[in-house]
Every structure is written in C-alpha cells, then in structure tokens.
Amino acid sequence: MPRGTMLVMNVWAIHRDPELWEEPQRFKPERFDKEGEAQKVMPFGLGRRSCPGAGLAHRLMGLTLASLVQCFEWERVSIEQIDMREGKGVTMPKKEPLRAMCRARVLAGNTNVRKDFL
C-alpha cells in the first residue's frame, strides 16, 4: 500500500473469523483471558458486538464541546500558526498538541481564572 493510504477494515468479519476464534458466533468474554488473545479484539466493533455507549458518547461530546465554546474565551499560547498535521494513532491525533489559554466568561463564574490546556 502507498504511504498515507487510509485503511478501512471489516471489523465485523475479523470478529467472526473461525481461523482466529473458536466458536466465533458465541459471546465468550473469557476467551480473552488467554495469552495473546486480547490483541485480536477490536472492542468498538460493529453490529451486535458494538460499544453500547457509542450513541451516548457522541451526544455528550457535542454537549461538552458546546459548553467549552460557550463558557470560555480561548486564545492561542504562541503566535505561530497551528500545526494541523496528523500524528500516529487510530483516532488521528494531532502531531503537535494544541496549546491554548482559556478564561471563564462572566456567565461561568470567576473571570480572573486562567487555565492552560493541552
């Protein structure tokens, strides 16, 4: 594969592969107690075996982001342009973490408090 290619895996098929799992259609969490088995699982899979809290997490992330935008005034720490390159990892983290300063707005309480966030 060429460098930089986005790879999309069929997690549903991997979780049901009889070459990887003994009785792949049965729910047997004890199978991961064996040495090396935990590296084969992708816990946030698809279908019946997906994360039951995914819907709640999506809603809460939107609420959390909205609260941060509404309750704080944000500024960059440095005058440099923000580096938007991607780092390594499944969740596409930033190569260089964003550093910002925030100040609570009047509606959120004390306006003199400044926090440094990574």
Stockholm file with secondary structure:
# STOCKHOLM 1.0

chainA/1-118         MPRGTMLVMNVWAIHRDPELWEEPQRFKPERFDKEGEAQKVMPFGLGRRSCPGAGLAHRLMGLTLASLVQCFEWERVSIEQIDMREGKGVTMPKKEPLRAMCRARVLAGNTNVRKDFL
#=GR chainA/1-118 SS CCTTCCCCCCHHHHHTCTTTCSSTTSCCGGGGGSTTTGGGCCSSCSGGGSCTTHHHHHHHHHHHHHHHHHHEEEEESSSSCCCCCBCSSTTCCBSSCCCEEEEECGGGSCSSCEEEEC
#=GC SS_cons         CCTTCCCCCCHHHHHTCTTTCSSTTSCCGGGGGSTTTGGGCCSSCSGGGSCTTHHHHHHHHHHHHHHHHHHEEEEESSSSCCCCCBCSSTTCCBSSCCCEEEEECGGGSCSSCEEEEC
//
